[in-house]
Amino acid sequence: MEINRSKHLSKEEQVKLGSYYTPKKLVDMAFKFIQPYAVDRKKNVVIFDSAAGCGAFVARIKKYDYRAADCDTGAGEYLKKRLDGKKIFLSNSLLRVSRKKYVIPAKSFLIMVGNPPYNDTTSEFRNGRKGRNLCDQALFDRDLGVSFLKSYDKLKANLVCVLHPLSYLIKKTNFKRLKSFKDNYRLKRGVIFPSSWFLGTGSIKFPIVIGLYERDKKGMDFDYIKNFSFSILDSRKKFKLARYKTTDGYIDKYPPRKNGQKISPLGLYYYTFRDFNSLRKNTSFLDKRHPNGIVVTVNNFYKYAYLSALKKLFKARDIWLYGNLSPLINKKLLEKNKKIFIEHAVRTSPTLKKTNRRIVRKIARHYKVGLNKRTNIAGLETAIKKYFRALVS
């Protein structure tokens, strides 16, 4: 079966639908995960891709009792011409979700497979241009991908093998949003790969996982995920969240709340960041008050000097792997080596170079950092890079 790569969609339509062509290698891996369950003829097995697009996964499951659905008219018509039209459903898979809708017997062993859209409707396209999440009330989330995971629970799927951002699991606030899915499913296998496998997903990579979940009344809590050993595609390396220390609870990453300090006595601010990828993407120090500016004081200056250096000098080969984590840190080493980060910031930051020298001297006096000697910037950065390499070694 020829695979159409959704070329009928414009860039904006592609983003609204979260529709990205899935490479064959990833489809084959997902199929390998589910195949032992699919060939168990003791069960009446149905395999369902509820965000089928133009059929990357359907091409592998068409020998089984399958179902495929998508809200994209072009994709649906494409599949109906090439497959059994009675098993293809042109519909929103998040509305009126039930097995009956897709003619799936209540007693069938249901396997969900595919690459559902992971489209946060609050990002990239502003003012609603990224679309709205039209779904059953119980499934609603700002991200379509989270709604799809919840829909699998509503269908009482016995097995789920789908691709989704790793951030759904490793960010605690996101994990809580999974609600019924995390309460009723347990991750059994997980293979991580960079978002660059999908064309058109942006220049800054982030980790995506092929996750195999079994329906399990024990569910999973965040400690289970923290200690889960993920494989990394085409690598012998493993990823376990528990082994990494981040700035969470140590460095503020959002502007002050209602009663917090809003004006910096130094006249310095640091641009807000959600995770390491946003830190890399956004600007750093600011010399003017800003709605997205975090207040920088003499006492916390070294922490933001650290972030400024991390943004510029952390160059791990697998940097994408840490993109959705808060910035990595070794707090003890930072507290012991404040001066090198402070000196690097005042010597290299464009904002600090142009700020009032009285402010810079105040910072230097507080941390006992000399400003008169000539600094070997290259040597300073070599020491900092060595520190950063230790974060992931």
C-alpha positions in Angstrom: 0.0 0.0 0.0 1.5 3.3 -1.0 1.8 5.8 1.8 0.6 9.4 1.2 2.7 11.8 3.3 -0.1 14.3 3.9 1.2 16.6 1.3 -2.4 17.8 0.7 -2.2 19.8 4.0 -0.8 23.3 4.3 1.7 24.0 7.1 -1.0 25.6 9.2 -3.5 22.8 8.6 -0.8 20.3 9.4 -0.1 22.0 12.7 -3.8 22.3 13.6 -4.3 18.6 13.0 -1.0 17.6 14.5 -0.5 15.6 11.4 3.1 14.4 10.8 4.1 11.5 8.6 5.5 8.6 10.7 8.7 7.1 9.3 8.6 3.3 8.5 11.3 2.4 11.1 9.1 3.8 13.9 5.9 2.1 12.5 7.8 -1.2 12.3 9.0 -0.9 15.9 5.5 -0.2 17.2 4.2 -3.2 15.2 6.9 -5.4 16.7 5.8 -4.3 20.2 2.1 -5.3 19.6 2.6 -8.3 17.4 2.8 -10.9 20.2 -0.6 -9.7 21.5 -2.1 -9.5 18.0 -1.2 -13.1 17.1 -2.8 -14.5 20.3 -5.7 -16.2 18.6 -7.3 -17.1 21.9 -8.6 -13.6 22.0 -10.8 -11.7 19.5 -8.3 -9.0 18.6 -9.1 -5.7 17.0 -6.3 -3.2 16.2 -7.4 0.4 16.0 -5.6 3.6 14.8 -7.9 6.5 15.8 -5.7 9.1 14.2 -4.8 7.2 11.1 -3.9 10.0 8.8 -3.0 8.6 5.4 -2.3 5.1 6.8 1.3 4.6 7.9 0.2 2.3 10.6 -2.8 0.9 8.8 -0.5 -0.5 6.2 1.0 -2.8 8.8 -2.3 -3.9 10.6 -4.5 -4.4 7.5 -4.0 -8.2 7.8 -5.8 -8.2 11.1 -9.2 -7.1 12.2 -8.5 -3.4 12.1 -10.3 0.0 12.4 -9.0 3.4 11.3 -10.4 6.8 11.9 -9.4 10.4 11.2 -11.1 13.8 11.0 -9.1 14.9 7.9 -11.4 14.4 4.9 -8.5 14.0 2.4 -6.9 11.3 4.5 -10.2 9.5 5.1 -11.1 9.4 1.4 -7.5 8.3 0.5 -7.9 5.3 2.9 -11.4 4.4 1.8 -10.2 4.0 -1.8 -7.5 1.5 -0.8 -9.0 -0.4 2.1 -12.3 -1.8 3.4 -14.5 1.3 3.6 -16.6 -0.3 6.4 -13.5 -0.2 8.6 -12.6 3.4 7.9 -14.3 6.2 9.8 -14.2 9.8 8.8 -14.9 11.4 12.2 -13.4 13.2 15.2 -12.1 10.4 17.3 -12.5 12.5 20.5 -16.2 13.1 20.2 -18.9 10.5 21.3 -16.1 8.0 22.0 -17.3 4.4 22.3 -16.6 1.0 20.9 -20.1 1.0 19.4 -19.2 4.0 17.2 -16.5 1.9 15.5 -18.3 -1.4 15.5 -15.8 -3.0 18.0 -17.3 -5.8 20.1 -17.4 -5.2 23.8 -15.5 -8.5 24.4 -12.8 -7.9 21.8 -9.1 -7.5 23.0 -8.6 -3.9 21.7 -5.1 -2.7 20.8 -4.7 1.0 20.1 -1.8 1.9 17.9 -0.5 5.0 16.0 0.9 8.5 16.2 -1.9 10.7 17.6 -1.5 14.5 17.3 0.4 16.2 20.0 -0.8 19.7 19.4 -0.9 22.1 22.3 -3.5 24.6 21.1 -2.0 27.3 23.3 1.3 27.4 21.4 2.9 28.2 18.0 -0.2 29.7 16.3 -1.8 32.4 18.3 -5.3 33.7 18.4 -6.9 30.3 17.8 -5.1 29.7 14.5 -3.9 26.4 16.0 -7.4 25.2 16.2 -9.6 24.1 19.1 -9.8 20.8 20.9 -13.4 19.6 20.1 -13.9 16.6 22.3 -16.0 14.9 24.9 -15.9 16.9 28.1 -14.2 14.2 30.1 -11.4 14.0 27.6 -10.6 17.7 27.4 -7.1 19.0 27.7 -5.3 21.9 26.0 -3.1 19.3 24.2 -4.8 16.9 21.8 -2.3 14.1 22.5 -3.4 14.0 26.2 -7.0 13.9 25.1 -6.2 10.9 22.8 -4.6 9.0 25.7 -7.7 9.6 27.8 -9.9 8.4 24.9 -8.1 5.0 24.9 -9.2 4.5 28.5 -12.8 5.4 27.5 -12.6 2.7 24.9 -11.3 0.4 27.5 -8.4 -0.6 25.3 -6.4 -3.6 26.6 -3.1 -2.5 25.0 -1.9 0.9 23.9 1.2 1.4 21.7 1.5 5.0 20.5 4.0 7.8 19.9 3.8 10.8 22.1 6.1 13.5 23.6 8.1 12.2 26.5 7.1 15.4 28.4 3.7 13.8 29.0 5.4 11.4 31.4 8.5 13.2 32.8 6.9 16.6 33.6 5.0 16.0 36.8 2.3 18.6 36.0 1.8 17.0 32.6 1.7 13.5 34.1 -1.1 14.6 36.5 -3.1 15.8 33.5 -3.2 12.2 32.1 -5.7 11.4 34.8 -7.7 8.3 33.9 -5.0 7.0 31.6 -2.2 7.0 34.2 -4.7 5.4 36.7 -5.6 2.5 34.4 -2.5 1.8 32.4 1.1 0.8 33.1 4.1 1.6 30.9 5.9 -1.7 29.9 8.3 -0.5 27.2 9.5 2.9 26.1 11.9 3.8 23.4 12.9 7.5 23.0 13.9 9.3 19.8 14.3 13.0 18.8 11.5 15.0 17.2 13.7 15.5 14.1 12.4 12.2 12.9 9.3 14.1 11.9 9.7 16.7 9.2 8.4 20.2 10.1 8.5 19.9 13.9 10.9 22.9 14.4 14.6 23.4 14.7 14.9 22.7 18.5 14.5 19.0 19.0 12.6 17.4 21.9 12.2 13.7 23.0 9.4 11.5 21.8 8.6 8.1 23.1 7.1 4.9 21.5 5.3 3.7 24.6 3.7 0.3 25.2 1.1 0.4 27.9 -1.0 -2.5 29.3 -4.3 -2.0 31.0 -3.6 -2.5 34.7 -5.7 -1.5 37.7 -2.5 -0.7 39.6 -1.9 2.2 37.1 1.3 4.1 37.5 2.4 7.0 39.7 5.2 9.5 39.1 7.7 7.5 41.1 7.2 4.6 38.7 8.0 6.9 35.8 11.0 8.5 37.6 12.6 5.1 37.9 11.5 3.6 34.6 14.4 2.7 32.3 13.8 4.1 28.8 15.7 2.8 25.8 17.1 5.3 23.3 16.7 4.6 19.6 20.0 3.6 17.9 21.9 3.8 21.2 23.0 1.6 24.1 22.4 4.4 26.5 19.4 4.4 28.8 17.4 7.3 30.2 16.1 7.2 33.8 14.6 10.5 35.1 15.6 9.8 38.7 19.3 10.1 37.9 19.1 13.8 36.8 19.0 16.8 39.1 17.3 20.0 37.8 16.8 23.6 38.9 13.2 22.9 40.0 12.7 24.4 43.5 16.1 26.1 43.4 15.9 28.7 40.6 12.7 30.6 39.9 11.7 30.2 36.3 8.6 32.3 36.2 8.0 36.0 37.0 6.9 36.7 40.6 3.3 36.1 41.6 0.9 38.6 43.0 2.7 39.3 46.3 6.3 38.7 45.0 9.0 41.2 44.4 8.4 42.8 41.0 11.2 45.4 40.7 14.8 44.4 40.6 17.1 46.6 42.8 19.8 46.0 40.1 17.5 46.9 37.2 18.2 43.3 35.9 15.7 40.6 34.9 16.0 37.1 33.4 13.6 36.0 30.7 11.1 33.3 31.8 11.8 29.6 30.8 9.6 26.6 31.0 12.3 23.9 30.4 15.7 23.6 28.9 14.5 24.0 25.3 12.7 27.3 26.1 15.8 28.5 28.0 17.9 27.9 24.8 15.3 29.5 22.6 14.5 32.6 24.7 16.7 35.6 25.5 18.7 35.8 28.7 19.4 38.9 30.8 17.2 41.9 30.4 18.0 45.5 31.5 14.4 46.6 31.5 11.3 45.4 33.4 9.3 42.9 31.3 6.1 41.0 31.8 8.1 37.8 31.3 11.1 39.0 33.3 12.2 37.2 36.5 13.6 39.6 39.1 17.4 39.4 39.5 18.9 40.5 42.8 22.5 40.5 44.1 21.8 37.4 46.1 20.4 35.3 43.2 22.5 36.7 40.4 24.9 33.7 40.3 22.0 31.4 39.6 21.0 33.3 36.5 24.7 33.6 35.5 24.7 29.8 35.6 21.7 29.6 33.3 23.2 32.1 30.9 26.4 29.9 30.7 24.3 26.7 30.4 22.4 28.2 27.5 25.6 29.1 25.6 28.0 26.3 26.5 26.1 23.1 27.2 26.6 21.2 23.9 25.9 17.5 24.7 25.7 15.4 21.6 22.3 14.1 22.7 21.1 17.6 23.9 17.6 16.9 22.6 17.2 14.3 25.3 17.2 16.9 28.1 15.0 19.5 26.2 11.8 19.0 28.2 13.5 18.8 31.6 14.1 21.9 33.6 17.8 22.9 33.2 20.2 20.3 34.7 22.3 21.3 37.7 24.6 20.1 40.4 23.7 22.5 43.2 26.7 21.7 45.4 29.2 22.3 42.6 27.5 25.6 41.7 27.5 26.9 45.2 31.2 26.1 45.4 32.0 27.6 42.0 29.8 30.7 41.8 32.7 33.0 40.8 33.4 31.4 37.4 29.8 31.8 36.3 29.5 35.3 37.6 32.8 36.3 35.9 31.7 34.6 32.7 28.3 36.5 32.8 29.8 40.0 33.4 32.5 39.4 30.8 30.4 37.9 28.0 26.7 38.9 28.4 25.8 41.7 25.9 23.2 43.1 28.4 25.7 43.2 31.3 28.4 44.7 29.1 26.1 47.7 28.4 24.5 48.0 31.8 25.5 50.6 34.4 29.1 49.8 35.6 28.1 50.7 39.1 25.7 47.7 39.1 28.4 45.4 37.8 30.8 46.6 40.4 28.2 46.0 43.1 27.8 42.4 41.9 31.5 41.9 41.8 32.1 43.2 45.3 29.3 41.0 46.7 30.9 37.9 45.3 34.5 39.1 45.6 35.1 38.8 41.8 37.8 41.0 40.4 37.1 43.1 37.3 40.4 44.7 36.7 42.4 41.8 35.5 42.3 40.5 32.0 40.2 37.4 31.9 41.1 34.4 29.7 37.5 33.8 28.4 38.5 30.6 26.6 40.0 29.1 29.7 37.0 30.1 31.7 34.7 28.5 29.2 36.8 25.3 29.1 36.3 25.0 32.9 32.6 25.6 32.6 32.2 23.0 29.8 33.9 20.4 31.9 31.4 21.1 34.7 28.5 20.7 32.2 29.9 17.4 30.8 29.7 16.0 34.4 26.0 16.7 34.5 25.3 13.9 32.0 28.3 11.6 32.3 
